[in-house]
């Protein structure tokens, strides 16, 4: 099959720009073979490669990525690896109790897998730290969302703690938030540092990774052959870890929703600005309303900075028009100014967008697509945890290893069919804009 479109990511991947320049890429060149081929070197693809290296310790594993590791969507997210329910379509992330219990078990398996990999490859706490996370509420409505979610967590028998305004200010340095809901199970990562560290560790363990090697054609003639601009590779077993670009390979047309979200990162704060801000030097909050603003303060590699993430757009083409990021920058600047008036004059160094893939019925696509071909796709806005899990499960399915998580994934329904394209565009855009309007001060 000819691949109909290649990934285009808007703006620089800021997390990757904070890191030292990587070694030169080694694109696929000439004709070669492998026992396993993985297409995509994000959370799903690299996790699949690690799991395969455990299950098939003698097999030759090759990973292809269209760009550099850390420059694609895996290096563009907010860096929360969340264990608890996180349904972006709900008011407060909660869903049905039984489904949320199963999702929590599965997400925790992914986080444990990532934690073990971080330890095995010697990654720092800056790259991966299981510190928990906070839903921050800036309004009475947001506070009620937190209270509703806290009741849901009580029903799930999950530990949590409500934080007051003074505690939130002591952490963040700003009096913008009136409450927070802390849960202990999430990990916070520097996403580019994590995936680059994972790739480095895998390379020393019989895994070959070819960057700047977009697959332009994938054909089965007995085994599968993937063609890139400068080479071809043939393998009997392939895992597609390309998230929404599963459709670019010809699968599930009209069933996947392609959404972008956007972020801005400040320049490094000066010592005087850090003193004016106060609070902890490293923290992160997700919004009490799913369509609100995520904020992180980071320190370490690249200096002391603040990251603002908000706004969603529905883009079936998997591209955004010129000028989109500049327009959304105004929203980021308003959110930053409202939260950090003591940092007036601080400018943004980086602005970017990142691709999400969602299904209308919130299901993933994990399992066989064809003879010798598996999918680890559709992460539904939780790419760090669900992408990691998808890679693990696709590798296990391909190796004939069973687990309760894989049984759940295989039993899940296919993504629901979407309305015709014009209606889907109109409906999704209207829902997103209405949700952002209702978010109020949480945005």
MARKOL-258637 format. One record per residue: x negated, y negated, z of N, C-alpha, C in turn; residue number from 1. Coordinates in steps of 0.2 Angstrom, whole numbers, m for minus. Example, Ala and Ser with C-alpha at 12.3 -4.5 7.8 and 13.67 -1.06 7.14 Angstrom:
BEGIN
  n.px  n.py  n.pz ca.px ca.py ca.pz  c.px  c.py  c.pz seq
   m66    28    39   m62    22    39   m66    16    39   1
   m64    11    35   m68     5    36   m64     0    39   2
***
This chain:
BEGIN
  n.px  n.py  n.pz ca.px ca.py ca.pz  c.px  c.py  c.pz seq
    m4     6     0     0     0     0    m4    m6     0   1
    m3   m11    m4    m6   m17    m4    m4   m22     2   2
    m8   m24     6    m7   m29    11    m4   m35     9   3
     2   m38    10     5   m43     7     2   m50    10   4
     0   m50    16    m3   m57    19    m8   m55    24   5
   m13   m60    25   m18   m59    29   m17   m64    35   6
   m20   m63    41   m19   m67    47   m22   m74    46   7
   m18   m79    47   m20   m86    47   m18   m89    54   8
   m23   m91    58   m22   m93    65   m24  m101    65   9
   m19  m105    67   m20  m112    67   m24  m115    73  10
   m29  m119    71   m33  m122    76   m38  m118    79  11
   m43  m120    82   m49  m116    85   m46  m112    91  12
   m49  m106    92   m48  m102    98   m52  m105   103  13
   m49  m109   108   m54  m113   112   m57  m109   117  14
   m54  m103   120   m57   m99   124   m64   m96   121  15
   m64   m95   115   m70   m92   112   m75   m97   111  16
   m73  m104   110   m78  m109   109   m81  m111   115  17
   m79  m109   121   m82  m110   127   m88  m106   128  18
   m88  m100   124   m93   m95   125   m99   m96   121  19
  m105   m93   122  m111   m93   118  m109   m90   111  20
  m112   m93   106  m111   m90    99  m113   m82    99  21
  m108   m79    96  m109   m71    96  m115   m70    91  22
  m117   m63    91  m121   m61    86  m118   m61    79  23
  m122   m62    74  m119   m62    67  m114   m56    66  24
  m109   m58    62  m104   m52    61  m107   m47    56  25
  m105   m41    56  m107   m36    51  m101   m33    48  26
   m99   m37    42   m93   m35    39   m94   m28    36  27
   m88   m24    35   m89   m17    31   m92   m18    24  28
   m96   m14    23  m100   m15    16  m101    m8    13  29
   m99    m7     7   m99     0     4   m94     5     6  30
   m95    11     4   m90    16     6   m93    20    12  31
   m88    22    16   m90    26    22   m84    30    25  32
   m85    34    29   m80    38    32   m80    38    40  33
   m75    40    43   m74    40    50   m69    45    52  34
   m69    47    58   m64    52    61   m58    48    63  35
   m59    42    65   m54    37    67   m55    30    64  36
   m50    27    62   m50    21    60   m45    17    64  37
   m47    11    66   m42     7    70   m42     0    66  38
   m37    m3    64   m36    m9    61   m33   m14    66  39
   m38   m19    68   m36   m24    73   m40   m23    79  40
   m44   m29    81   m48   m28    87   m46   m33    92  41
   m39   m33    94   m37   m37    99   m36   m32   105  42
   m31   m34   110   m30   m30   116   m28   m23   114  43
   m24   m22   109   m21   m15   107   m27   m11   104  44
   m30   m14    99   m35   m10    95   m41    m8    99  45
   m44   m13   103   m50   m11   107   m48    m6   113  46
   m42    m7   116   m40    m2   121   m39     5   117  47
   m36     5   111   m36    11   108   m42    14   107  48
   m47    10   105   m54    13   104   m57    16   110  49
   m56    12   116   m59    15   122   m55    21   124  50
   m49    22   123   m45    28   125   m47    34   120  51
   m48    32   114   m50    37   109   m57    40   111  52
   m62    35   113   m68    37   115   m68    42   121  53
   m63    41   125   m63    46   131   m60    52   129  54
   m55    52   125   m51    58   123   m55    63   117  55
   m59    59   113   m63    63   108   m70    60   108  56
   m74    63   113   m80    60   114   m85    61   108  57
   m84    65   104   m88    66    98   m86    63    91  58
   m80    61    91   m77    58    85   m80    51    83  59
   m81    50    77   m83    43    75   m78    38    74  60
   m78    33    78   m73    28    78   m75    21    75  61
   m71    19    70   m73    12    67   m67     8    68  62
   m68     2    70   m63    m4    71   m64    m9    66  63
   m59   m11    62   m60   m17    57   m55   m23    60  64
   m58   m29    59   m54   m35    61   m55   m40    56  65
   m50   m44    54   m50   m48    49   m54   m54    51  66
   m55   m56    57   m59   m62    59   m64   m60    64  67
   m66   m64    68   m71   m62    74   m67   m60    80  68
   m70   m56    84   m67   m54    90   m66   m60    95  69
   m60   m61    97   m59   m67   101   m56   m73    98  70
   m57   m73    91   m54   m79    87   m47   m78    85  71
   m44   m71    85   m37   m70    84   m33   m71    90  72
   m27   m69    89   m22   m70    95   m24   m68   102  73
   m29   m62   102   m31   m60   109   m35   m66   112  74
   m38   m70   108   m42   m76   111   m38   m82   112  75
   m32   m82   111   m28   m88   110   m22   m88   115  76
   m21   m83   120   m16   m83   125   m18   m87   131  77
   m13   m87   136   m14   m90   142   m19   m87   147  78
   m20   m80   146   m24   m76   150   m21   m73   156  79
   m14   m72   156   m11   m69   162    m9   m61   160  80
   m12   m57   163   m10   m50   162    m5   m48   168  81
     1   m48   166     7   m48   170    10   m41   171  82
    11   m39   178    13   m32   179    21   m32   180  83
    24   m37   182    31   m37   183    35   m39   177  84
    41   m38   177    46   m40   171    44   m47   169  85
    44   m48   162    43   m54   159    46   m55   153  86
    53   m55   153    57   m56   147    58   m63   146  87
    55   m65   140    55   m72   138    62   m74   136  88
    67   m70   135    73   m71   133    78   m72   139  89
    76   m71   145    80   m72   150    79   m79   154  90
    83   m80   159    82   m86   162    77   m86   167  91
    75   m80   170    70   m80   175    66   m74   175  92
    65   m71   169    61   m65   167    64   m58   169  93
    69   m58   173    72   m52   175    76   m48   170  94
    77   m42   171    81   m38   166    85   m33   171  95
    86   m27   168    90   m22   172    85   m18   176  96
    87   m16   182    83   m14   187    79    m7   185  97
    82    m2   182    79     4   180    74     2   175  98
    75    m2   170    71    m4   164    65    m8   167  99
    66   m12   172    61   m16   175    56   m12   179 100
    59    m7   182    54    m2   186    50     1   182 101
    52     4   176    48     8   171    43     3   168 102
    45    m3   166    41    m8   163    35   m10   168 103
    37   m10   174    31   m12   179    26    m7   180 104
    29     0   180    24     5   181    19     5   174 105
    22     4   169    18     4   162    13    m1   162 106
    16    m7   164    11   m13   164     5   m12   169 107
     7    m9   175     1    m8   179    m4    m3   177 108
    m1     2   173    m6     7   170   m11     3   166 109
    m8    m2   162   m12    m6   157   m17   m10   161 110
   m15   m13   166   m20   m17   170   m25   m13   174 111
   m23    m7   176   m28    m3   179   m33     0   174 112
   m31     1   168   m35     3   162   m40    m3   161 113
   m38    m9   161   m42   m15   159   m47   m16   165 114
   m44   m15   171   m49   m16   177   m55   m11   177 115
   m53    m5   175   m58     0   175   m63    m1   169 116
   m61    m4   163   m65    m5   158   m70   m11   160 117
   m67   m16   163   m71   m22   165   m76   m20   170 118
   m75   m15   175   m80   m13   179   m85    m9   175 119
   m83    m4   171   m88     0   167   m92    m4   163 120
   m90   m10   160   m94   m14   156   m97   m20   159 121
   m97   m20   166  m100   m26   170   m97   m32   168 122
   m91   m33   167   m88   m40   166   m87   m44   172 123
   m88   m50   172   m88   m54   178   m80   m56   180 124
   m80   m59   186   m73   m61   188   m70   m66   184 125
   m74   m70   181   m72   m75   176   m68   m72   170 126
   m71   m66   168   m68   m62   163   m61   m59   165 127
   m61   m56   171   m56   m52   173   m56   m52   181 128
   m50   m54   183   m49   m54   191   m42   m53   192 129
   m41   m48   197   m34   m46   199   m32   m50   205 130
   m30   m56   203   m29   m61   209   m21   m62   210 131
   m17   m59   206   m10   m61   207    m8   m67   203 132
    m2   m69   203     0   m75   199     6   m79   203 133
     7   m85   200    13   m89   203    17   m92   198 134
    24   m91   199    29   m95   195    30  m101   198 135
    28  m107   195    29  m113   198    35  m117   196 136
    39  m120   201    45  m123   199    44  m131   201 137
    46  m135   196    46  m142   196    52  m145   198 138
    58  m141   198    65  m144   198    69  m140   203 139
    75  m142   205    79  m138   208    82  m132   204 140
    82  m133   198    84  m128   193    79  m122   193 141
    73  m125   192    67  m120   192    66  m116   199 142
    67  m120   204    67  m117   211    72  m111   212 143
    78  m113   209    84  m108   209    82  m102   205 144
    78  m103   199    76   m97   195    71   m93   199 145
    67   m96   203    62   m92   207    66   m88   213 146
    71   m92   216    75   m88   221    78   m82   218 147
    81   m83   212    85   m77   208    80   m72   207 148
    74   m74   205    69   m68   203    66   m65   209 149
    66   m69   215    64   m66   221    69   m61   223 150
    75   m62   223    80   m57   224    80   m51   220 151
    78   m52   214    77   m46   209    71   m42   212 152
    66   m45   214    60   m42   216    61   m38   222 153
    65   m41   227    67   m37   233    71   m31   231 154
    76   m31   226    79   m25   224    74   m20   221 155
    69   m23   218    64   m18   215    59   m16   220 156
    60   m18   227    55   m17   232    48   m19   230 157
    47   m25   227    41   m28   225    39   m33   230 158
    33   m33   232    30   m39   237    30   m45   233 159
    32   m51   237    32   m57   234    32   m62   240 160
    30   m69   238    30   m74   244    32   m80   241 161
    37   m84   244    39   m91   242    34   m96   245 162
    31  m100   240    27  m105   242    30  m112   242 163
    29  m116   247    32  m123   248    28  m128   244 164
    31  m134   243    28  m139   240    21  m141   242 165
    20  m141   249    13  m143   251     8  m137   249 166
    10  m131   249     6  m126   247     4  m126   240 167
     9  m128   236     7  m129   229     3  m135   228 168
     4  m140   231    m1  m146   230    m8  m144   233 169
    m8  m141   238   m15  m139   241   m19  m135   235 170
   m15  m131   232   m18  m127   226   m20  m131   220 171
   m15  m134   218   m15  m137   211   m18  m145   211 172
   m18  m148   217   m20  m155   217   m14  m160   215 173
    m9  m157   213    m3  m162   211     3  m160   215 174
     7  m166   216    13  m165   219    19  m164   215 175
    18  m161   208    23  m160   203    28  m155   205 176
    25  m150   208    29  m143   210    32  m143   217 177
    38  m141   217    42  m141   223    41  m134   226 178
    40  m129   222    39  m122   225    36  m118   221 179
    34  m112   223    31  m107   219    33  m100   221 180
    32   m95   217    34   m88   219    27   m84   217 181
    24   m82   222    18   m78   221    19   m71   221 182
    16   m67   217    16   m60   216     9   m57   215 183
     7   m52   219     0   m50   219    m3   m46   214 184
     1   m43   209    m1   m38   205    m4   m40   198 185
    m4   m46   196    m6   m48   190   m13   m49   190 186
   m16   m49   184   m23   m51   183   m24   m57   179 187
   m29   m61   180   m30   m67   176   m37   m67   173 188
   m37   m68   166   m43   m67   162   m45   m73   158 189
   m51   m73   157   m53   m77   151   m53   m73   145 190
   m48   m74   141   m46   m69   136   m51   m67   131 191
   m55   m73   129   m60   m71   124   m66   m68   127 192
   m68   m70   133   m73   m66   137   m72   m59   138 193
   m65   m58   140   m63   m51   141   m64   m47   135 194
   m61   m49   129   m61   m45   123   m68   m44   120 195
   m72   m49   120   m79   m49   118   m83   m44   122 196
   m82   m44   129   m85   m40   133   m83   m32   132 197
   m76   m32   131   m74   m25   129   m77   m22   122 198
   m77   m27   117   m81   m25   111   m88   m23   112 199
   m91   m27   116   m99   m26   117  m100   m19   120 200
   m95   m18   125   m96   m11   129   m94    m5   124 201
   m89    m6   120   m87    m1   115   m93     1   110 202
   m96    m5   108  m101    m4   103  m107     1   105 203
  m108     1   112  m113     5   115  m111    12   116 204
  m105    13   114  m102    20   116   m99    23   109 205
  m103    23   104  m101    27    98   m96    23    94 206
   m94    17    95   m89    14    92   m92     8    87 207
   m90     8    81   m93     3    76   m87    m2    75 208
   m89    m8    76   m84   m14    75   m86   m18    69 209
   m82   m19    64   m84   m23    58   m79   m29    58 210
   m82   m35    60   m78   m41    60   m78   m44    53 211
   m74   m49    52   m73   m53    45   m72   m47    40 212
   m68   m42    41   m66   m37    37   m59   m36    36 213
   m55   m40    33   m48   m40    32   m46   m34    28 214
   m41   m30    30   m39   m24    26   m34   m27    20 215
   m36   m26    14   m32   m28     9   m27   m23     5 216
   m29   m17     7   m25   m11     4   m26    m5     9 217
   m21    m1    10   m21     5    14   m18    10    10 218
   m21    15     8   m18    21     4   m19    27     7 219
   m14    32     6   m15    39     8   m16    43     2 220
   m21    47     2   m22    52    m4   m25    58     0 221
   m21    62     4   m24    66     9   m26    62    15 222
   m32    60    15   m34    55    21   m32    48    19 223
   m33    43    23   m31    36    22   m38    33    20 224
   m37    28    15   m43    24    13   m41    17    14 225
   m44    13    18   m43     6    19   m49     2    15 226
   m46    m3    11   m51    m7     7   m51   m14    10 227
   m57   m16    10   m59   m23    12   m62   m27     7 228
   m63   m34     7   m67   m37     2   m73   m34     0 229
   m77   m31     4   m84   m29     2   m85   m21     4 230
   m79   m17     5   m81   m10     7   m74    m6     7 231
   m75     0     8   m69     5     9   m71    10    14 232
   m66    12    18   m67    17    23   m62    22    23 233
   m64    28    23   m59    34    23   m59    38    30 234
   m53    39    32   m52    42    39   m45    46    38 235
   m45    52    42   m39    56    42   m34    53    47 236
   m36    49    52   m31    46    56   m33    39    57 237
   m27    35    57   m27    28    57   m23    25    63 238
   m25    20    66   m20    16    71   m20     9    69 239
   m14     7    67   m12     0    66   m11    m4    72 240
   m16    m8    74   m15   m13    80   m15   m20    78 241
   m10   m22    73   m10   m28    70    m4   m32    72 242
     0   m30    77     6   m33    80    10   m35    74 243
    12   m42    73    17   m43    69    15   m42    61 244
     9   m42    60     6   m40    53     8   m33    51 245
    11   m29    56    14   m23    54    18   m23    47 246
    22   m29    47    26   m30    41    22   m31    35 247
    16   m34    36    11   m35    30     9   m29    27 248
     9   m23    31     7   m17    28    14   m13    26 249
    19   m16    26    25   m13    23    30   m10    28 250
    29   m11    34    33    m7    39    38   m12    42 251
    44   m10    44    49   m13    48    51   m20    45 252
    52   m20    38    54   m27    35    61   m29    39 253
    62   m35    40    68   m38    43    69   m36    50 254
    64   m34    54    66   m31    61    61   m34    66 255
    56   m38    64    51   m41    68    52   m49    68 256
    52   m52    74    52   m59    74    45   m62    75 257
    43   m67    71    36   m70    72    37   m77    75 258
    34   m78    80    34   m84    84    27   m86    86 259
    26   m93    86    20   m96    88    21  m100    94 260
    16  m100    99    16  m104   104    10  m108   104 261
     9  m113   108     4  m118   107     1  m120   114 262
    m6  m122   113    m9  m124   119   m14  m130   118 263
   m16  m133   123   m21  m138   123   m26  m138   129 264
   m32  m139   128   m37  m138   133   m41  m145   133 265
   m42  m147   140   m45  m154   140   m53  m153   139 266
   m56  m159   139   m63  m159   139   m65  m157   146 267
   m72  m156   147   m74  m154   154   m73  m160   159 268
   m70  m159   165   m69  m165   169   m75  m167   173 269
   m76  m173   174   m82  m176   178   m81  m174   185 270
   m87  m175   189   m86  m174   196   m81  m178   199 271
   m81  m185   197   m76  m189   200   m69  m187   198 272
   m68  m185   192   m61  m183   191   m59  m177   195 273
   m64  m172   196   m62  m166   200   m61  m168   207 274
   m64  m173   210   m63  m176   216   m56  m179   217 275
   m54  m183   212   m48  m186   212   m42  m181   211 276
   m43  m176   208   m38  m170   207   m37  m166   213 277
   m43  m164   216   m43  m160   222   m40  m153   221 278
   m38  m150   226   m35  m143   225   m41  m138   223 279
   m39  m132   222   m43  m126   220   m46  m127   213 280
   m52  m125   212   m56  m126   206   m53  m121   201 281
   m50  m115   203   m48  m110   198   m41  m108   200 282
   m36  m109   196   m29  m107   197   m25  m107   191 283
   m19  m103   191   m15  m103   185    m8  m102   187 284
    m3  m105   184     4  m105   185     8  m104   179 285
    12   m99   179    17   m98   174    24  m102   176 286
    28  m104   171    33  m108   173    39  m104   176 287
    43  m107   180    49  m104   183    54  m102   177 288
    54  m107   173    59  m106   167    54  m103   161 289
    56   m97   158    52   m94   153    50   m99   147 290
    54  m104   146    52  m109   140    48  m115   143 291
    46  m115   149    43  m121   152    35  m121   150 292
    31  m124   155    24  m125   153    20  m121   158 293
    15  m117   155    10  m114   158     4  m118   159 294
     1  m118   165    m5  m122   167   m10  m118   170 295
   m16  m119   167   m22  m116   171   m27  m121   172 296
   m31  m121   178   m37  m124   179   m43  m119   179 297
   m48  m120   175   m53  m115   174   m60  m119   176 298
   m64  m115   179   m71  m117   180   m76  m112   178 299
   m82  m114   177   m87  m108   175   m90  m110   168 300
   m90  m105   164   m92  m106   157   m88  m111   154 301
   m92  m117   151   m88  m122   148   m86  m128   152 302
   m87  m127   159   m85  m133   163   m79  m132   166 303
   m77  m137   170   m70  m138   174   m65  m141   169 304
   m60  m137   167   m55  m139   162   m48  m137   164 305
   m43  m140   161   m36  m139   162   m33  m137   155 306
   m29  m131   155   m26  m129   149   m18  m130   150 307
   m15  m133   145    m8  m133   145    m5  m129   139 308
     0  m125   141     3  m121   135    11  m122   136 309
    14  m124   130    21  m124   130    23  m125   122 310
    29  m124   121    33  m125   115    32  m118   111 311
    38  m116   108    38  m110   103    41  m112    97 312
    39  m109    91    42  m110    85    43  m104    81 313
    48  m103    78    50   m97    74    47   m98    67 314
    42   m93    65    39   m94    58    39   m87    55 315
    44   m85    51    44   m79    48    38   m78    43 316
    35   m83    41    29   m83    36    23   m81    40 317
    23   m81    46    17   m80    50    11   m85    49 318
    14   m91    47     9   m97    46    13  m103    49 319
     9  m108    51    13  m114    53    10  m120    48 320
    15  m125    46    13  m130    42     8  m135    44 321
     5  m138    40     0  m143    42     4  m149    46 322
     1  m151    51     4  m156    55     7  m154    61 323
     9  m147    61    13  m144    67     9  m145    74 324
     3  m144    74    m1  m144    80    m1  m151    82 325
    m2  m156    78    m2  m163    80     4  m165    82 326
    10  m163    80    16  m165    82    17  m162    89 327
    16  m156    90    17  m153    97    12  m155   102 328
     6  m158   100     2  m161   105     5  m166   109 329
    10  m170   106    13  m175   111    17  m172   117 330
    20  m166   116    23  m162   121    18  m160   126 331
    12  m158   124     7  m156   129     4  m162   133 332
     3  m168   129     1  m174   133     6  m176   138 333
    12  m176   136    17  m178   141    17  m173   147 334
    17  m167   146    17  m162   151    10  m163   156 335
     5  m164   153    m1  m166   156    m1  m172   160 336
     2  m177   157     2  m184   161     7  m183   167 337
    12  m180   166    17  m179   171    14  m175   177 338
    10  m170   176     7  m166   181     1  m169   184 339
    m3  m173   180    m9  m175   183   m10  m183   181 340
    m6  m187   185    m7  m194   183   m14  m197   186 341
   m17  m193   191   m23  m195   193   m29  m194   188 342
   m27  m191   182   m32  m189   177   m31  m193   171 343
   m28  m199   171   m26  m203   166   m33  m205   162 344
   m33  m204   155   m39  m205   151   m42  m199   150 345
   m41  m193   153   m44  m187   151   m41  m184   144 346
   m45  m183   139   m43  m181   133   m43  m174   132 347
   m40  m171   126   m40  m164   125   m46  m163   120 348
   m50  m157   121   m55  m155   117   m53  m151   111 349
   m48  m146   113   m45  m141   108   m38  m141   109 350
   m35  m140   103   m28  m138   102   m27  m133    97 351
   m22  m128    98   m22  m122    94   m15  m119    95 352
   m14  m114    91    m8  m110    91   m10  m103    91 353
    m5   m99    93    m6   m92    94     0   m88    92 354
    m1   m82    88     5   m78    85     8   m74    91 355
    14   m73    91    18   m68    95    22   m64    90 356
    24   m58    92    28   m54    88    33   m51    93 357
    40   m52    92    45   m50    96    50   m46    92 358
    54   m42    96    60   m39    93    66   m41    96 359
    71   m41    93    78   m44    96    80   m40   102 360
    79   m33   102    81   m29   107    75   m27   112 361
    69   m31   112    64   m31   116    60   m25   117 362
    60   m21   111    57   m15   111    50   m15   107 363
    45   m11   108    39   m10   105    39    m5    99 364
    34    m5    95    33     0    90    27     4    91 365
    28     9    95    22    13    97    23    20    94 366
    19    23    90    20    30    88    19    31    81 367
    20    37    78    19    38    71    23    34    66 368
    20    32    61    23    29    55    23    33    49 369
    18    37    48    17    42    43    12    47    45 370
    11    52    40     6    57    42    m1    54    43 371
    m3    55    49   m10    52    51   m10    45    52 372
    m4    42    53    m4    34    54     0    33    60 373
    m3    29    65     1    27    71     1    19    72 374
     6    17    75     7    10    76     6     8    84 375
     3     3    85     3     0    92     4    m7    92 376
    11    m9    90    13   m16    88    19   m18    92 377
    20   m25    91    26   m28    94    26   m29   101 378
    22   m34   104    21   m34   111    26   m39   115 379
    30   m42   111    36   m46   114    33   m51   119 380
    28   m55   117    26   m60   121    22   m59   127 381
    20   m52   128    16   m50   134    10   m46   131 382
     6   m49   126     1   m46   123    m5   m43   127 383
    m6   m46   132   m12   m44   136   m10   m37   139 384
    m5   m36   143    m3   m30   146     0   m25   141 385
     5   m27   137     9   m23   133     4   m21   127 386
     0   m25   125    m5   m24   119    m9   m18   122 387
   m12   m19   128   m17   m14   131   m13    m7   131 388
    m7    m7   134    m3    m1   134    m2     2   128 389
     0    m2   123     1     1   116    m5     4   113 390
   m11     1   114   m17     4   111   m18    11   115 391
   m17    11   122   m18    17   125   m13    23   123 392
    m7    21   122    m2    26   121    m3    28   113 393
    m4    24   109    m5    26   102   m11    31   101 394
   m16    30   105   m22    34   105   m20    41   108 395
   m17    41   113   m15    47   117   m10    51   112 396
    m5    48   109    m1    51   104    m4    54    99 397
    m9    51    96   m13    53    90   m17    59    92 398
   m19    60    99   m23    65   101   m19    71   105 399
   m12    70   104    m8    75   107    m7    75   115 400
    m9    70   118    m9    69   125    m2    66   127 401
     2    69   132     8    67   134     8    63   141 402
    13    59   142    13    55   148    20    52   149 403
    23    51   155    29    48   155    30    41   151 404
    24    37   151    24    31   147    25    32   140 405
    22    37   137    22    39   130    29    41   129 406
    32    45   133    39    48   132    44    42   132 407
    43    37   136    47    31   136    46    28   129 408
    40    27   127    39    23   121    42    27   115 409
    41    33   115    43    37   109    51    37   109 410
    54    37   115    61    37   115    65    30   114 411
    61    25   114    64    18   113    66    17   106 412
    72    14   106    75    12    99    70     8    95 413
    71     9    88    68     5    84    70    m3    84 414
    66    m8    83    68   m15    83    74   m16    79 415
    79   m19    82    85   m21    79    84   m25    73 416
    89   m23    68    88   m27    62    91   m34    63 417
    87   m39    60    88   m46    61    94   m48    56 418
    97   m54    57   101   m57    52    98   m59    46 419
   101   m60    40    97   m63    34    93   m69    36 420
    87   m69    32    82   m74    34    85   m81    36 421
    89   m84    32    91   m91    33    95   m91    40 422
    99   m86    41   103   m86    48    98   m85    53 423
    93   m80    53    88   m79    58    84   m85    59 424
    82   m89    54    78   m95    55    82  m100    59 425
    88  m101    57    93  m106    60    94  m104    67 426
    96   m98    68    98   m96    75    92   m96    80 427
    87   m93    78    81   m93    82    78  m100    84 428
    78  m104    79    76  m111    80    80  m115    85 429
    87  m114    84    92  m117    88    91  m115    95 430
    90  m108    96    90  m105   103    84  m108   107 431
    78  m108   103    72  m111   106    73  m118   108 432
    75  m122   104    76  m129   105    81  m130   111 433
    86  m126   111    91  m127   117    88  m125   123 434
    84  m119   123    81  m117   129    76  m122   132 435
    72  m125   127    67  m130   129    70  m136   132 436
    76  m138   129    80  m144   132    82  m142   139 437
    85  m136   140    87  m134   147    82  m133   152 438
    76  m132   149    70  m131   154    69  m137   158 439
    70  m143   155    70  m149   159    63  m151   161 440
    62  m152   168    56  m154   171    51  m148   170 441
    53  m142   169    49  m136   169    45  m136   163 442
    47  m140   158    43  m141   152    38  m147   152 443
***
